[in-house]
């Protein structure tokens, strides 16, 4: 999308489109979208209702998601959700394989970065075993490496940033915990990131809905290219 205001040259959408019956976490109900009012001459309004877990579509995990004393979404400073995008190509990772510190070394990771992993897993998006259970995911050591760099957030184009086998859907989730304990948010369910691999000139904005007292929120995530 071309935008010529405030020095913004392009806005790239990194979010998935969510429809009725869309997938969520395997143990949570699917998204339900229904039409309550339909535009007519007697009732000139279209109105819809949505019922869904807070973790659906492209969404953010706040520290409270895994840390009982962690910050909930509405208590997080908005400045935490915008920063330099660092798009890292890890599409060579095999199904269910862990991301390690060796995968991250030499990737120019700086304090305040928003790290986005391209795993090429968006192509499987849907109720398939590939998408729901066999994605690559960040390991504990890699999470510790990122935490040491003082990044703002980390995400991927997979269903979950942390690999979780089908028999471990209730946890534990140690990589999430490492990041959340350092107030680093997690971003999951991104769209195709391939066009942005290697770019360091894009600013990522991942603003969640300001929901009270919860550990997650859907987000419209974009990458901004400035003049």
VOVEX-689171 format. One line per field, with one value per residue (C-alpha): z negated, y negated, x negated. Coordinates in Angstrom, 1 decimal. Layout:
! VOVEX-689171
zz	Z|...
yy	Y|...
xx	X|...
END
This chain:
! VOVEX-689171
zz	0.0|1.0|-1.7|-1.1|-4.5|-7.4|-5.5|-5.2|-1.8|-2.2|-4.7|-4.5|-6.1|-8.2|-9.6|-8.6|-7.6|-10.2|-9.1|-10.7|-12.2|-12.0|-14.0|-17.4|-20.0|-19.8|-23.2|-22.6|-20.7|-17.1|-16.1|-15.6|-13.6|-13.0|-11.4|-13.8|-11.6|-7.8|-5.9|-4.5|-3.8|-7.1|-9.1|-7.4|-9.5|-9.1|-12.5|-13.4|-16.6|-17.3|-19.9|-20.2|-22.6|-22.9|-21.2|-17.7|-14.2|-14.4|-18.1|-20.9|-24.1|-27.0|-30.0|-32.0|-29.6|-31.2|-34.3|-36.9|-38.1|-34.6|-32.9|-31.2|-27.8|-28.9|-31.3|-28.7|-27.3|-23.7|-22.8|-23.4|-20.3|-17.7|-16.8|-14.2|-12.4|-12.1|-9.7|-10.0|-7.5|-9.2|-6.5|-6.5|-9.8|-9.7|-11.1|-14.9|-15.0|-17.6|-16.9|-18.6|-19.4|-16.4|-14.2|-15.6|-15.7|-13.2|-12.6|-13.8|-16.7|-18.5|-21.7|-21.0|-17.9|-17.0|-15.8|-13.2|-12.1|-8.5|-8.8|-5.6|-7.8|-6.8|-3.7|-5.9|-7.7|-8.5|-10.5|-9.4|-11.5|-9.8|-10.9|-14.3|-15.6|-13.4|-13.1|-14.1|-17.2|-19.5|-22.1|-25.6|-24.8|-21.8|-24.0|-26.5|-23.7|-22.6|-26.1|-26.6|-23.6|-25.2|-22.3|-22.5|-21.0|-18.9|-16.6|-13.6|-10.8|-12.7|-14.9|-18.0|-18.5|-20.7|-19.3|-21.2|-20.4|-20.2|-23.6|-25.4|-24.5|-28.2|-28.6|-30.0|-27.7|-28.9|-26.0|-26.5|-30.2|-29.5|-27.2|-29.3|-32.5|-30.7|-29.6|-26.0|-24.2|-21.8|-18.4|-16.7|-13.5|-11.2|-7.4|-4.8|-5.7|-2.7|-0.9|-3.9|-4.6|-5.3|-5.4|-8.4|-7.2|-8.2|-11.4|-12.7|-14.6|-16.4|-18.4|-20.4|-21.5|-24.9|-26.8|-30.5|-32.7|-30.0|-28.7|-25.0|-22.2|-18.4|-16.6|-13.2|-12.5|-9.8|-8.6|-7.8|-5.1|-5.5|-2.8
yy	0.0|-3.4|-6.1|-9.5|-11.2|-11.9|-10.6|-7.1|-5.6|-2.1|-0.2|3.6|5.8|8.6|9.9|12.8|12.4|14.0|15.5|17.4|20.8|19.7|21.8|20.8|22.7|26.4|26.5|23.3|22.8|21.5|18.0|17.4|14.4|13.8|11.1|9.5|6.7|6.5|3.3|2.6|-0.4|0.1|0.8|-1.0|0.7|3.7|5.1|8.2|10.1|12.1|14.7|15.8|16.5|13.4|15.4|15.7|14.7|12.6|11.9|10.9|12.8|10.4|11.4|12.2|15.1|17.2|15.2|14.7|11.4|10.3|7.3|7.6|6.1|2.8|2.1|2.3|-1.0|-1.5|-2.3|1.3|2.3|0.3|0.7|1.7|4.9|7.5|10.2|13.4|16.2|19.6|21.4|24.1|25.3|28.7|29.6|29.6|28.5|26.0|22.6|22.3|19.5|20.6|19.7|16.2|15.3|12.7|11.5|7.9|8.2|4.9|3.6|2.6|4.8|6.6|10.0|11.8|15.3|16.4|20.1|20.4|21.9|19.5|21.6|24.3|22.0|23.9|26.9|29.2|31.1|29.3|26.0|26.9|29.3|29.6|26.1|25.2|23.2|21.3|23.2|22.1|21.2|19.1|17.3|16.6|15.3|12.9|11.8|10.9|8.6|6.7|6.9|5.7|8.6|11.8|13.5|15.9|17.0|20.2|21.0|20.7|19.2|22.2|25.7|27.8|31.4|32.7|34.4|31.2|28.7|27.8|27.0|26.3|23.4|22.6|20.3|18.2|17.9|16.8|14.0|13.0|12.8|10.1|8.2|9.3|9.9|12.7|12.4|15.4|16.2|13.8|13.7|14.4|12.7|13.7|10.3|8.6|11.0|9.3|5.8|3.6|0.4|1.2|0.2|2.8|1.7|4.4|2.7|4.9|4.1|2.5|5.3|5.1|7.9|10.3|11.9|11.6|9.7|9.8|7.2|5.6|5.8|3.7|2.8|-0.8|-2.0|-5.7|-8.1
xx	0.0|-1.4|-1.1|-2.6|-2.0|-4.2|-7.2|-5.7|-6.4|-4.8|-2.8|-3.1|-0.5|-1.9|1.4|3.6|7.2|9.6|12.9|15.7|14.6|11.0|8.5|7.2|5.2|6.0|7.6|9.6|12.9|12.7|13.6|17.3|18.4|22.1|24.2|26.7|28.0|28.1|28.3|31.8|33.9|35.7|32.5|29.5|26.8|24.5|23.5|21.6|20.7|17.5|16.8|13.2|10.3|8.1|5.3|6.6|5.3|2.2|1.9|-0.3|-1.1|-1.7|-3.9|-0.8|-0.1|-2.8|-3.8|-1.1|-2.6|-3.4|-1.9|1.4|2.0|3.5|0.7|-2.0|-3.4|-2.4|-6.0|-6.9|-4.9|-6.8|-10.5|-13.0|-11.9|-14.6|-13.3|-15.3|-15.2|-14.9|-13.0|-15.7|-14.5|-12.9|-9.4|-9.3|-13.0|-14.1|-15.6|-19.0|-21.4|-23.5|-20.6|-20.6|-24.3|-25.5|-21.9|-22.6|-20.1|-20.0|-18.4|-14.8|-14.4|-11.2|-12.5|-10.3|-11.2|-10.4|-9.8|-7.7|-5.0|-2.2|-1.8|-0.2|2.2|5.4|6.6|3.7|1.3|-1.6|-0.3|1.0|-1.7|-4.8|-6.1|-9.7|-9.9|-12.3|-14.2|-15.0|-18.6|-17.6|-15.0|-17.7|-19.9|-17.2|-16.4|-20.1|-19.8|-17.0|-14.6|-11.0|-9.3|-9.7|-7.3|-7.0|-4.7|-3.9|-1.0|-3.2|-6.6|-7.6|-7.4|-4.8|-4.1|-0.6|-0.9|-2.1|0.6|1.0|-2.7|-5.1|-6.2|-9.8|-10.8|-7.7|-8.5|-12.1|-10.9|-7.9|-10.0|-12.0|-8.8|-9.4|-6.1|-5.5|-3.8|-2.2|-0.3|-2.0|-1.4|-4.0|-7.3|-9.4|-9.3|-11.0|-13.8|-17.1|-15.6|-16.6|-15.0|-11.4|-9.7|-7.3|-4.1|-2.2|0.5|2.9|6.4|6.3|8.2|8.2|6.7|5.8|2.6|3.2|4.8|5.3|3.2|3.0|-0.7|-2.4|-5.8|-6.4|-8.8|-9.8|-11.1
END
